[in-house]
Amino acid sequence: LAGTGNRDVIHELEYRIFRLEGVLRLNKMITESGEKIFASNGGKANFDATVEKCKEAGGSIATPRNPGENDAILYFVKYFNTYAYLGIKQSLIPGKFQPLNGAPLNYTNWYSNEPSGKGEE
């Protein structure tokens, strides 16, 4: 992009995004961890619908990769008093899990004796 006109357009877009993020924060719909933004509409849906909604929004279902990201997801769990789906699935080895993309799972924060597959992980 060249010229001051483009800089003005970029500045205006950045300002508008900043304002929209502020509204979403006030409504408890987004939170951040590092460079990532986590969002929820607070609605209930099944796993497949959740994955699809995330794709439609240009993102992906949350897969915590560190304690900060885990806390960002926990924020919604506590605020909406419900569970959250994660972008993790059981691997071909029972009791072992992996991200939906098949990569190694490098961070976990399971409760003691979990995952058990009983929904209390």
N, C-alpha and C positions, 0 to 999 in steps of 0.2 A: 504494500500500500504506500502511496506517495501523496504528498501534499497535505496542507493543514486541514482541508475538508475531511479527509479520511481520519485524521487524528481526532477531530471534533466528533465524528460519528462513533469512533471507538470509545471515546470518553463518555459520550451519552449512553452507549450500550452498557459500559461498565457501571455507570451510575444507576441505570434501570435495574440491572442484575442485583446490585447491592441493595436497592430498595426492596425488590421482591424477596431476596433472601432474608431481609429484616422482618418482613411480614410473616414469612414462613416460620422464622424463629419465634416470633411472638405467639404464633398459633401452635407452637410445639410440634411442627411438622418436619423440621430438619435439625440436624446437629452435625458437628464436624469432628474429625480426628485426623490430625496431620493435614495432608492435602486432600483428603477424601471428604465428601459430603454424604451423609446418610439421611434418608428421607423415608417418611411413612405417611400414608393417608389415614392411618388408624383403623382402617376397615378390616374386615375378616374375609379371608379367601382361602382356597386350597393351594397347595404347593405349586402346581402347574400354572394356575392363574397368577400367582405371585411372581413366578419366574417371567411369565409373559408380560405382566404389567411393568416390571423392571426394564425389560428389553424395550418396550414401547416408549418408556421415559428416557431411553438412551443410556441406561445404566445396567447394572446386574444385581442379582440378589446378593445380599451382604454375606461375605465370608470373612470373619475376623482373622486378621493375620498378626495381631499383637494385642496386648492388654488395652490400649487406648481404643482400638476399633471394637473390641469386645464391650467396653464401657459405653461406646456410642450406641451399640445395638441394645444393650441393657437399659439405656435411657428410655427407649421406646417401650420395652417390656414393662418397665415400672410405670411409666406415664399412662399407658393405655391398659395396664393391668391385664396383660395377656401374654401369650407366647409369641415367639418370632421364628419364622422359617429362616434357615441358613442355607447358603450355597454349598452344602456338604451332603454327600450321599455315602451309603455303605458300600465298601469296595467288594470285590469278589471274595475276599477273606472275611468271614463273619467276625463281627466285633471291630473291624477296622474301617475307617472312614477316609474319604478323600474329597477335595473340591469337585464341583460338577465338571470342571474341565479335565479331570483326571490327574492333575498335578499332585505331588506329594503334599500331605497336610503337615505344615511346619509349626502350627500353633494350635493348641487345644486348651480348654479350660473346663474340663468335665468335672462334675461332682464326683465324690468318692464312689467307687464301684460302678461307674458309668463309662461308657454308654451301655445301657441295658436294653434299649429298644422299647422301653415302656413309657417314653415321653417325659422323663424326668432328667434327661441328660444335662 
